[in-house]
Amino acid sequence: MADRQNASRGGARETINFTTMALGPVAGLILGLILPESLALPGRMAAGGALWMAIWWMTEAVPIPVTSMLPLVLFPLLGVGSFGQMAAPYASPVVFLVLGGVILGLATEQSNLHRRIALRTIRAVGTRPDQIVLGLMIASAFISAWISNTATAVIMVPIGVSILHLVRDIAREQGREGGDAKFSASIMLGIAYGVTMGSAATLIGQPPTALMKAYLLEQHGYDMGFAQWMAIGVPFAAIMLVVGWLLLTKLIFRPEMRELPGGAALIRSEIDALGPMTKAESRVALIFLGAIFFWVAVPLLTRIAAVDAALPFLSGISSDQVAMTAAVACFLVSSGERDDSGRPVALLSWSASREIPWGLLLLFGGGLSLSAAFTATGLSVWIGNQVAAFGEMPALVVLMTAAIVGLGLTELTSNTATAAAFFPIMGSVAIGVGIDPLVMTAVMTLAVCSAYMLPVATPSNAVAFGSGEVSIRQMVRAGVWLNLVSMVVIFLMIETLFPLVLTR
């Protein structure tokens, strides 16, 4: 996507492949026509539109942001929803969380703080490419276990991009141009996948785990304990993290470099050359740390009754509000420098907004709009009811079928919407075939937290894709293997860990 944007600036025009373009609407139309009438017409139209968008996203038949705007054009015409209903998700709070994080990342880069962070990160984890990827994956997974996926991604992706910039700078200094495309893909996907994997470790890592707890308590009177879920979530995340790292760095995107050019000695000399932190660096760092504090610590503090009673306003502070506050601060706080007339210069000027990946925000909005269409037309419920038809099959087959369908749907719509639609349906299926609803709900939770193939599948995938350092084809290539691996891991956990942990 970045290449296309750069080409556009240079005057080049987008090429058109009518055959690939036609594949999306034709496939969508066929799907809409062959689906049974038990699904209402708006639901059939939403399904066809989803397939159309999925094909264009995966093939890049048109620029990704253009595909992301299809719900605004198609769904009002097809009776899926009004323009206002389809447009509302494009202004979702999550979109502003991403926007605020991107602006904060721009300030980090403009102050040169990103280079300092990158150098120290490399020195801490080692200078081999696979060590760098592992370190970033572990950090991403740990943070995302406690704060939102999107917030974690907007913290970690700029660090990964900074490392790639550093590697390219060093290569240029040594008279070599270009970079290691496989290393770029492994870093960006490592961060995105680390965020997704780590968020399954705790009940507050992402919405489906919290929704699972609420559903079980309300519908089945079962209170899932925090430590109890971690006994499942942490091993799941750890296994996926190790397998994901091996797949990215040893098999699919094995870096061409065996060592960062110049090694540890060069990293030390680069750090020394930076000297002490400038005022701009320190002020951006304070804003960044302040945002992280409100993202991480404040939600935990508000869980303490005494703190919540003394400072009730803290519970009203949302992560997207924090992100936008930090973004605004970057335009208001002085960098410590002055212009030719002696006036203070801000950390970030509005002209820097040209570097904001606006296409990423459209991508996010398009995915959320598609999710809204699934829910509004009853398509999610209809798909869940089709799974219920497998009620006479063996318990393990029912569980794995539910997991596969849940994961597949999550690739196209939000995992929260999928979980909300599937939990009550699959709970009923479980009771009908003699499966404990607790087990079924846990399986569905892990499944909807295991989407890796498409940028729209998870916020972390979208943020990583928005960096311009990884293509959608690379994401699909690695993601399909991780989807398969996650199904195998869920199967093994059903047979081993679930009986030990999920007891009444």
N, C-alpha and C positions, 0 to 999 in steps of 0.2 A: 504493500500500500504506500509506503514511503517513497518507493521508486516512482510510482505513478504520480504522486503529488509533486515530486521534484521535476518529473518530466513535464507536468502541466505548467510549472513555473517557467520552464525553459522554452515553452511554446509548442511542445509536442502534443499531439492529440491522441485520445484513446482509440485503439483499434477495435473493430467490431467483428465478432465471430457469430454470425447469425445462426449457425447450426447449434452451437453450444447454448446460445441465448434461448433458442426455441425449445430446447430440452426441458427447461424449467416449467414454462406454462403448459406445455403439452402433457408432461407427467402429472402436473397438478390437476389439469382438467380431467385426465383419465381417472385419477384417484377419486376426484369428486363425483364422477359418474358411476363408478363401480361400487362405492360404499353403499351399504344397505339403507333403506328408508327408515330403519329403526333409529338412525341418527338424523336429526333434523337437518334441513337444508343448510342453515347457517353453519352447523357443525361440519358438514361435508365440504362447504366452501372454505372453512378455516383449515381443514386438513389438507385440501388441495393447495391453498396458499402457503402452508407450512412446508410442504414438499417442494414447491416452486422455490421458496426462499432457501431451503436447505441445499438444493442443487446449485443455485447461483452462488451461495456462500462457499460451497466446497469446490466448485470449478472456477470461481472468480470470473464467470462469464461477463460480468460487469463489475465495476469497482464495488468493494464491500459496502461502503456507506450508501451507495445507490440501492443495493438490495435491501438494506436496512430501512429504507423509506417506503418499501412496497406496502406495508400495512396501511399507510396513510392514503394510498391510491386504491388498493384492491378491496380492502375489507368494507369500507363504506359502500362501494359499488355492489359488492356481493351480499350485502345485508348482514354482515357479521357484526357490525356495530357502527355507530355514528362516527363522523370525523373527530369530534371532540373526545369520544371515548377512546378511540385509537391513538389520538395525539397525546392524551394525558400522560401515558407512561414515559414519553420522551422528556417530561419535566419531573420525573421521579426523583425523590431525594437522593437515591443512589447515584443518579447521573451527576448531581452536584457534588457528591462525595468524590467521585472520580475527577471532576473538573477541579475541585480544590486541591486534590492530591497532585494533579498534573502541574498546576501553577506552583505549588510548593516545590515540586521537583525542578521546575525551570529556575526558580530562585536559587536552589541548591547548585545547579550547574553554573548559573551566571556568576555566583560568588566564588566559584572554583572549589567549593566545599566538597563537591562530588569527587574530585580528584583525590583529596585527602582521605575521604572515606574509602574510596576504592583501594588506594595504596595500603591502608591499614588493614582492610579486609583481606586482601591478598596475603599480606605478611602473616596474618593470624591463622589462616587456613592452609597455607602452603602455596607454592607457585606452580604446581602441576595443574593443567586444566581440569582434570577430574577432581582434584582436591578443591578447587575453587567452586565447581558446581555442587559438590557435596556440602561444603560449608554454607553456601547460599540456600540450598534446599533445607538443611537442618534449621537454619535461622528462620526461614519462611514458615516452616511447619510449626515451630515452637510459638512464634508470635500469633499465627492464625488460630491456634488452639484457644486463644483468650480474647481476641478481638476479631472484628469482621474481616472476611476474606478480602474485600475491596480495600479496606484500610491497610491491611498487610501488604497487598500487592502494590499500592501506591507508595509504600515505604521502601519495598525491596527492589522493585523494577528499576528505579533510577540508579540504585547502587550497581545492579547488574549492567545497565547501560554504561555507567561510568567505567566499570572494569573493561568493557569492550572498547571504549574510547581510549583508555590507557594502553591496551594492547596494540591498538592501531597506531597510537602516537609513538610507541616504542619501536614498532616495525618501521615507521617512516624515518625515525632517527637512525635506524640501522640500514637505511637505504632500500627497504622493502615496502612495496605498496600493497594495498588490499588487506584482507583479514581472513580469518578462518570461519567460513560460513557454518560449519558444523559446530564449532565452539559457540558461536552466537546463538544457534538454535538450542543447544544443550543448556546454556545459561538461562535464556528466557523461559524455555519450557520447564527447566528445573525449578525456577522460582514459582511459576504458575502452578505446576503440579504439586510442589511442596506445600503451597498455600492450601490447595484443595485437600491434600492428604492430612495435613495437620489439623484442619478444622473439624475433622470427624472425631478427634480425640476426646473432646469434652462436650458437655451439654450446652455450653454457650459458644462453641466454635462457629456454628452457623445456624440459621433458622430451623432447618429440618430436625436437628437434634433437640432443640427446645420444644418444637412442635410435637415431637414424639413423646416427650415427657408429659406435656399438657394433655395430649390425646389419651395416653394410657391412664392418667390419673382421673380424667373426666369420664371416660367411657368404660374403663375396666377397674377403676379403683386401685390401680397399682402405681405406687410412687417410686419411679426410677431414681436411685441415688446417684449423686455426682460421681463418687468413687466407683460405684457399680458399673456405670457406663464407661468410665475410663478403663476399667479392666477389659472391656471389649474394644473401645475406640483407640486406646494407645497401641496395643499390639497390631491392630489393623493398620493404623497410620505408619507404624514403624516398618512393618513388612512391605507396605506399598512404597515407602520412602526408599528402602534398600533396593527393591526391584526396579523402581523408577530410575534411580541413579545408575544402576547397572545397564538398563536398557538404553538410556540416553548417552552415557559416556563410553560404554564398551561395545555396544552393538549398533544402534540406529544412527547416532550422531557422534561416533568416535572422533574426537578432535584430531586434526592433522598435526598439531603441535604436541610434542611430548613434554615440553617444559616452557614456561613463560620466558620469552627471549631475554637473556641477561641474568635471570635467576634472582636469588635473594639479595645478592650484593647490589644489583641495580635498583631493586625496590627500596633498599635502605638509602641509597644515594638520592633517589627521587624524593623520599620523605624529607631528607635533610635539606634538599633544594627548595622545598616549599617554605621553610622557615616557620616562624610563629603564625598563628591564625590571624588573619586580618579582621578588622571590625565587621566587614560585611559577612565573612564566614561565621564569626561568633554570633552575630545577630540572627542570621538564617538558622544556625544551629539551635539557638534558643527558641525560635519559633517552631522549628521541627520537633525539638524535645517537648515543648509545651503541648503540641498537638498529640504526640505519642502518649504523654501523660494523661491527657483527657480521653484518648481512645482506650488506654489500657487500665489506668489506675482508678479513674473516677467511677466507671461502672462497677468496679469491685468495692469501692468505698461506699457507694450508695446501698450496697447489700448489708452494710452494718447499720443496725437499727438506730444507734445513737447518732451516727453521722447523718443519716437520712432525716432524722428529726431535727437536728441542729441546722442542717443546710439542705432544705428540701428542694431548692432550685437546681441542685446538681443532677437530680434524677430527670430533669427536663432537658438536659443537654444531650443532643444527639450527635452521632459520629459525623453526619453530613454537615451539621452546623459547625462542628469543630474544624472540619476541612475548609469550609468557606471562610471562617474567621481567620484561619492561618493564611489563606490565599489573599484576603483583603489586607492583612498585616504586611504582606510582602510588598504591596504597593504604597504603604503608608510609612513604614519604618525607614529611616535614613541608613544609607550604606556606610556613612562615615566619610564619604567623599563629597566634593563640591564641584559644580560646573564652572565654566569660565567667568560667570558673573558672581560667583561666590555663594550661590544657593545650594542647599543640600540636595543630594541625589538619592532617590529612593532605591531600595534593594532591587526592585523590578519596575521597568517602565511598561506602559500599556502596549507599546510596539512589540513587546515579547509575546503578546497573545497570538501573534501570527504563527508561533511555533506550537500552539495547543492543537493536539490531534482531534479536530472537531469531528472527523469521521468516526472516531472511536465513540464519541458521545451518541452519534446517530446509531451506531451499531448496538450500543447498550439499549437505547430507546426502542429500536426495532425488535430486539429480543424480548423486552418487557411488554411491548404491544402485542407481540405474537402470543405471549403467555396469557395476557388478558383475554385475547380472542379464544384461546383454548378453554378458559374458565367460563367466559360469558356465554358461549354457545353450547356448553355441556359436553364438549368433545373429550375433555379429560375424564369426566365421569363415564362417558360411553366406552372409552378405551378400557377403563378399569372394569366395567361390567363384562367386556369381552374376556378379560382374564378370568373372571368369575366362572366362566364356562368350563374351566379346567378343574372344577371342584371335585370330580370323581377320580382324579389321578392321584398317584402316590404323593405323600406329604412333601418329600424332598423335591419332586418334580414341580409341585405347585409353588414351593418357595423359590426355586431357581427361575421358574417362568415369570413369577411376579418381579423378581429382581432384574431380569433381562428387560422386561417391558418398562419398568420404572427407570432403568438407566437409559434406555433408548429415548424415552420421552424427555428425560432431563437434558439430553443433548440439544433439544429444540426449544425448551421452555424452562422457566425457573424451577429449581429443585424445591423451593418452598411451595409453589403452586402444585407441583406433582405430588409432594408429600401430603398436602392438605386434601387433595382429591382421592388419593389412594389409601391413606390410612384407614378411614372408615369402611371403604369397600373391601379391602384385603383383610381387615379385622373380621368382617362378616364371613368371608370365604374361609378364613382360618377356623372359625367356630364350626362351620358346616362340615369340614373334612377332618375335624378332630385335632387341629393344630393349635397350640397355645397362641393367642393373639399377641402375646408379648414377644414371642419368637418372630412371628410374621412382621410385626411392626419394626423390630430391630433390623431384620433383613432388608426391608424397604428403605429404612433410614440409611444404611450403608450403601445401598444401590444408588439412591438419588444423590449421594455425596461422592459419586465416583465417575463424573463426566469429564472427559479429557480431550474429546475430538475437535470441538468447534469453539471459536472465540465466544460465541453467544452462550455456550454451555455454562460457564462460570464467570464471575467478575474478574478473577485472577487471569483466566485465559484472555479475556477482553483487554485487560490492561497490558498484559505481555504482548499481545498482538499489536496493540496501539503503539508500542515502542518502535515498530518498523524493523525490528531485528529478527523476526521470525515470520515465515509465510504460513498461510492457512494450510497449504499442502504438507508442510513439515509438521504442523500441529496434528493434522489428521493421521499422518503416517505413524507418529509416536502414540497418539491417543488411542487408536484402535487396538494396539497391543496392550496398553494399560487397562482399557476397558475389559479385555479378555482376562487379563491377570486378576483384576478386581473380582470378577465373577468366580474365578478359581479360589481366591482367598476367602470370599464369602462362603463358598461351599465348604471349605475346610473348617471354617469357624463354626458353621452350623453343626458339623459333625464332632467337633472337639470342645471349643471354648463355650459355646452357648449353653450346653447342658450344665456346665459348672457354675456359670455366672448368672444366667437368667432363671433364677428359682424364686418361687413364691413362698 
